[in-house]
Every structure is written in C-alpha cells, then in structure tokens.
Amino acid sequence: MPKPAYNRVLLKLSGEALMGKQAYGIDEGVLADLSAEILEAASLGVQVALVVGGGNIFRGIGTGRNLGIERASADYMGMLATVINSIALQGALERVGLHTRVLSAIEMKAIAEPYIRRRALRHLEKGRVVIFAAGTGNPFFTTDTAAALRAIEIGADVILKATKVDGVYDRDPMADPGATMFQQLTYLDVLKNKLKVMDATAISLCMDNDLPIVVFNLTRKGNILKAVTGEKIGTVVHGGK
C-alpha cells in the first residue's frame, strides 16, 4: 500500500461535481465512485473531512437573483442545498463501510450534529469521515471560504480542491484548448491574476495560515488517492517557500 503524504485532509467538492452528466441533482454513479475513492484514502489511515457545495440544487447568487430573492435569503437556501448533498454523501460513504458524521453550521438536530470544533476533531481522531454542511452558517460567504475556515480549524494539512479540469489554467480550458496549466502557484499569484481557484477570501485565509491547496481533476479515477499520497497531479497553491 502507498504511504499517505498527509495525516488529515479536507476535500472540497463542488455541488456540480455530484451531477455527473445530468443537468440537475445527484448522480448515483458519481456518489458510488467518489465513496470508493474516499474509502481508499481512509484505508491508508488518512483522516478525511469534506465540504460540498450546493450548486447542483440551488446556487445562491445566480438563482436567487433570477427569482428576485434577496441575497441573504438566497445564500441560506444554498446552505440548505449543501445539507441535502451532505446527507447523500453520508449515505453513500456508509454503504461502503465508512463511519461518518454530518456537522451542520445551521442547527438542525433531527438530521445532523451541530458544528462544534472539538467534536469534529474527536470524530476525525476516531477514524470517522466528517462532512461539514451549511457552509459557514452565514450569508455572503461561499463554500470555498467554509472549506478554508474548517480546514484551518481542524488543523488539516492540505485542502484538496476537486474540479472538472486537471488543475489551474491561465484561462478557461473548456473555452480555449490552448490554455496553459500551472504546476505550482503562490497565493499572491492567484490573487493578483484573479485565477479561478477559490474565492479571494478563501485564498487569503489559506495564505495567512500557510495552508496549501491541491487543485485536481475529480473525474479521473484514482486522483484522490494520488493526491493524498503526494503524487504530482494538478496544481499546488502554496506560500512560495
């Protein structure tokens, strides 16, 4: 078995990643594949935490504006979408034999534990996969920022940012096949060039706490295991030391 490069990781998933090729919702095949890969990582002894977005169900900023809903209310609706995704992930992970806990930043005792930092740490130490739901619990913050915040709070060694492309590019690789992928970037590179890694608040949090980010392609089978074992995949964002 390969040796893990990290003891504790936070895996950030977009809600759209759960759609697969569907236009909306959650693809059962994607959940099954994702769960199998997380099981591989956890089997190495890696402590795994997850943050998932809600864009496959409701995207706060865009959808709320189209419906004439004020930003704060739309953001809360997006947080509820992340809870739906978190419960779906929990079910899929438990089907492959992993013990999980969903911790929600918005209290909803019937379906999730309230987020308490010490409780999250205890679950991780016991080998449970912890899923952080409902973002930060506050409007005007993205799930990228929630991922950075939770990763820092639990002392994660790295954020693994799963995307639909191989890494960070100088321009949109979907629109321009000639786009160039970066192997490494500093936090300042990302901020100065407005590269689409995570939002500026999340990048600033990572920079202030020297928390590296590995951006990689989730759709390539085996990439989560490669990321946790330190193989050179995707783009690494760090402090430049």
Backbone torsions as a table, in degrees:
resi	resn	phi	psi	omega
1	MET	NA	139.5	177.5
2	PRO	-67.8	157.4	179.4
3	LYS	-94.4	137.1	179.1
4	PRO	-71.9	146.9	177.1
5	ALA	-88.7	-14.5	-176.5
6	TYR	-131.9	149.6	176.1
7	ASN	-87.2	-38.9	-176.4
8	ARG	-138.7	127.9	-178.0
9	VAL	-126.8	154.2	169.6
10	LEU	-116.6	119.3	179.4
11	LEU	-96.1	119.5	178.9
12	LYS	-101.4	120.3	179.1
13	LEU	-114.7	141.1	171.9
14	SER	-82.0	153.0	175.1
15	GLY	-61.3	-36.8	-179.3
16	GLU	-60.7	-28.1	180.0
17	ALA	-62.5	-27.4	-178.4
18	LEU	-79.5	-12.4	-178.3
19	MET	-74.5	-25.6	-171.5
20	GLY	63.3	-127.9	179.2
21	LYS	-97.0	6.0	178.2
22	GLN	-76.7	163.7	178.0
23	ALA	-87.8	-13.1	-173.8
24	TYR	-163.1	151.3	170.7
25	GLY	87.8	-152.9	-172.3
26	ILE	-122.9	128.6	178.7
27	ASP	-91.9	122.7	-177.2
28	GLU	-61.1	-37.6	179.6
29	GLY	-64.7	-39.4	178.1
30	VAL	-64.0	-43.5	178.2
31	LEU	-59.9	-43.1	-178.6
32	ALA	-64.7	-45.6	179.9
33	ASP	-64.3	-42.8	-179.6
34	LEU	-63.2	-43.2	-179.8
35	SER	-63.1	-40.5	179.6
36	ALA	-63.2	-38.3	-179.5
37	GLU	-72.8	-37.4	177.2
38	ILE	-66.9	-36.7	175.8
39	LEU	-59.7	-41.9	177.9
40	GLU	-59.1	-45.1	-179.2
41	ALA	-65.7	-45.1	-179.1
42	ALA	-65.3	-30.2	-179.9
43	SER	-66.4	-19.1	176.6
44	LEU	-82.9	-3.6	-177.7
45	GLY	94.8	5.6	178.9
46	VAL	-74.8	132.6	175.0
47	GLN	-83.9	123.3	-171.6
48	VAL	-115.9	127.3	171.0
49	ALA	-118.7	152.3	-177.2
50	LEU	-129.5	143.6	165.3
51	VAL	-129.2	128.9	-179.4
52	VAL	-123.3	142.6	176.8
53	GLY	-78.9	-174.5	-178.9
54	GLY	-128.9	13.3	-173.7
55	GLY	-63.9	-17.5	176.3
56	ASN	-74.9	-13.2	-179.3
57	ILE	-117.1	-50.6	-180.0
58	PHE	-154.2	121.0	177.3
59	ARG	-101.0	113.3	-171.3
60	GLY	-51.3	-55.0	-171.9
61	ILE	-66.3	-57.9	-174.3
62	GLY	-69.4	-51.3	-176.5
63	THR	-65.5	-42.0	179.8
64	GLY	-60.9	-42.0	179.1
65	ARG	-63.0	-42.6	-179.1
66	ASN	-64.0	-31.2	-178.9
67	LEU	-91.6	-1.7	-179.5
68	GLY	75.2	24.9	179.8
69	ILE	-93.8	136.9	-179.4
70	GLU	-62.3	153.5	-172.0
71	ARG	-57.4	-45.7	-176.8
72	ALA	-61.4	-45.1	179.7
73	SER	-64.7	-40.3	178.8
74	ALA	-63.3	-39.4	178.4
75	ASP	-64.7	-39.3	177.0
76	TYR	-64.0	-37.6	176.8
77	MET	-63.0	-40.1	176.5
78	GLY	-63.3	-37.5	177.6
79	MET	-62.7	-39.7	178.0
80	LEU	-64.6	-34.2	176.3
81	ALA	-63.0	-36.4	178.4
82	THR	-67.0	-30.1	177.8
83	VAL	-67.9	-41.9	176.3
84	ILE	-57.8	-47.7	179.1
85	ASN	-63.1	-38.5	-179.2
86	SER	-64.9	-40.6	178.7
87	ILE	-67.1	-38.1	176.6
88	ALA	-63.1	-43.2	177.3
89	LEU	-63.6	-40.7	178.8
90	GLN	-58.6	-46.3	179.6
91	GLY	-61.7	-42.8	-179.4
92	ALA	-66.5	-40.8	-179.8
93	LEU	-67.4	-38.3	179.9
94	GLU	-71.7	-25.7	176.1
95	ARG	-66.5	-25.8	178.3
96	VAL	-96.1	6.8	172.8
97	GLY	100.8	5.5	178.9
98	LEU	-87.8	142.1	173.4
99	HIS	-88.7	132.5	-175.1
100	THR	-133.6	160.7	171.3
101	ARG	-138.8	135.5	171.5
102	VAL	-99.7	124.2	177.6
103	LEU	-115.6	119.5	-174.3
104	SER	-104.7	136.7	176.8
105	ALA	-73.4	-19.8	173.4
106	ILE	-107.8	124.2	-173.1
107	GLU	-66.7	125.5	174.0
108	MET	-150.4	82.2	-166.4
109	LYS	-60.5	-26.6	-175.9
110	ALA	-69.9	-22.8	-173.6
111	ILE	-127.1	-13.0	-177.9
112	ALA	-154.7	155.4	174.0
113	GLU	-78.5	148.7	173.8
114	PRO	-69.1	147.3	179.6
115	TYR	-71.4	119.2	172.3
116	ILE	-133.9	124.0	-172.7
117	ARG	-55.5	-49.0	-177.4
118	ARG	-62.9	-35.1	177.7
119	ARG	-66.5	-42.2	177.9
120	ALA	-59.6	-44.5	179.7
121	LEU	-62.2	-40.9	-180.0
122	ARG	-63.9	-42.6	178.1
123	HIS	-60.7	-44.4	179.9
124	LEU	-62.6	-43.4	179.8
125	GLU	-63.4	-27.2	178.1
126	LYS	-85.8	3.0	177.0
127	GLY	86.0	13.9	178.7
128	ARG	-87.6	145.5	172.5
129	VAL	-81.4	126.3	-177.7
130	VAL	-105.1	127.5	179.1
131	ILE	-110.6	117.2	179.6
132	PHE	-90.0	118.1	-176.1
133	ALA	-110.9	162.8	175.0
134	ALA	68.6	28.6	174.6
135	GLY	57.5	-136.1	176.3
136	THR	-88.4	-8.6	-174.5
137	GLY	87.2	2.6	-177.8
138	ASN	-125.5	141.5	174.0
139	PRO	-68.5	164.7	177.7
140	PHE	73.7	9.7	174.5
141	PHE	-124.7	138.2	-178.6
142	THR	-86.3	170.7	174.6
143	THR	-72.7	-19.2	170.9
144	ASP	-62.6	-46.0	178.1
145	THR	-64.6	-39.1	176.7
146	ALA	-60.2	-42.1	179.8
147	ALA	-62.2	-44.8	179.5
148	ALA	-63.9	-44.1	-179.3
149	LEU	-62.4	-49.9	-179.0
150	ARG	-64.9	-39.2	179.7
151	ALA	-60.6	-41.9	179.2
152	ILE	-68.3	-42.2	-177.9
153	GLU	-62.6	-37.9	-177.2
154	ILE	-91.5	-0.9	179.8
155	GLY	71.5	36.6	177.4
156	ALA	-64.5	149.6	179.3
157	ASP	-82.2	-21.5	-174.3
158	VAL	-164.4	152.2	166.7
159	ILE	-101.3	126.2	174.5
160	LEU	-100.6	105.9	-175.8
161	LYS	-95.9	106.5	-177.5
162	ALA	-86.8	130.0	-178.0
163	THR	-132.1	-174.7	178.5
164	LYS	-96.8	-1.9	178.3
165	VAL	-122.4	171.5	-170.0
166	ASP	-73.3	-18.3	-178.8
167	GLY	177.1	-149.7	179.3
168	VAL	-100.0	130.6	-177.5
169	TYR	-116.0	162.5	178.4
170	ASP	-73.5	-18.7	174.2
171	ARG	-155.5	173.1	-173.3
172	ASP	-63.3	111.8	-178.5
173	PRO	-69.8	-20.5	177.5
174	MET	-71.1	-35.2	-179.0
175	ALA	-90.5	-27.5	-176.2
176	ASP	-131.7	102.7	-179.4
177	PRO	-61.2	-17.2	-179.9
178	GLY	-87.2	5.5	-179.6
179	ALA	-62.8	145.1	-177.6
180	THR	-103.1	132.2	179.0
181	MET	-91.5	138.5	176.5
182	PHE	-88.3	139.0	173.9
183	GLN	-82.7	-39.4	179.4
184	GLN	-141.1	149.4	176.9
185	LEU	-144.3	154.1	169.5
186	THR	-94.4	163.4	176.7
187	TYR	-58.1	-40.0	-178.9
188	LEU	-66.1	-35.4	175.2
189	ASP	-57.0	-46.2	-177.7
190	VAL	-63.6	-44.7	-177.6
191	LEU	-69.7	-44.9	-176.9
192	LYS	-66.8	-37.7	-176.7
193	ASN	-96.3	3.8	177.7
194	LYS	51.2	46.6	179.6
195	LEU	-77.6	145.4	-174.8
196	LYS	-85.9	80.2	175.7
197	VAL	-105.1	-69.4	172.4
198	MET	-141.7	168.6	-178.6
199	ASP	-68.9	164.7	-172.0
200	ALA	-60.9	-35.7	179.2
201	THR	-63.9	-44.0	179.8
202	ALA	-63.9	-44.4	179.6
203	ILE	-62.6	-41.5	179.5
204	SER	-63.2	-40.2	177.1
205	LEU	-61.7	-44.8	179.2
206	CYS	-64.1	-40.4	-179.8
207	MET	-64.7	-44.3	-178.5
208	ASP	-64.9	-25.6	-176.9
209	ASN	-112.4	9.8	177.5
210	ASP	51.2	47.4	-179.4
211	LEU	-102.3	113.1	-178.5
212	PRO	-70.6	155.1	178.7
213	ILE	-126.1	129.5	173.8
214	VAL	-110.8	117.7	-179.7
215	VAL	-101.7	122.8	-174.4
216	PHE	-145.6	170.9	-176.3
217	ASN	-89.4	114.5	-179.6
218	LEU	-71.7	-25.8	-174.4
219	THR	-76.3	-10.0	176.9
220	ARG	-90.5	116.3	-174.7
221	LYS	-59.4	135.7	178.1
222	GLY	91.2	-3.6	-175.8
223	ASN	-70.2	-30.0	178.2
224	ILE	-65.4	-43.4	177.9
225	LEU	-63.2	-42.2	177.8
226	LYS	-60.6	-40.7	-178.8
227	ALA	-65.0	-43.7	-176.7
228	VAL	-75.0	-19.0	177.4
229	THR	-95.3	3.8	172.5
230	GLY	83.3	13.6	176.4
231	GLU	-65.8	152.2	-178.1
232	LYS	-79.8	96.0	174.6
233	ILE	-131.5	154.3	174.8
234	GLY	61.5	-146.5	-177.7
235	THR	-123.0	134.4	176.6
236	VAL	-104.1	127.5	176.2
237	VAL	-108.4	124.8	-174.7
238	HIS	-149.4	-171.4	-175.5
239	GLY	-84.5	-3.7	176.8
240	GLY	86.2	10.6	179.9
241	LYS	-82.1	NA	NA
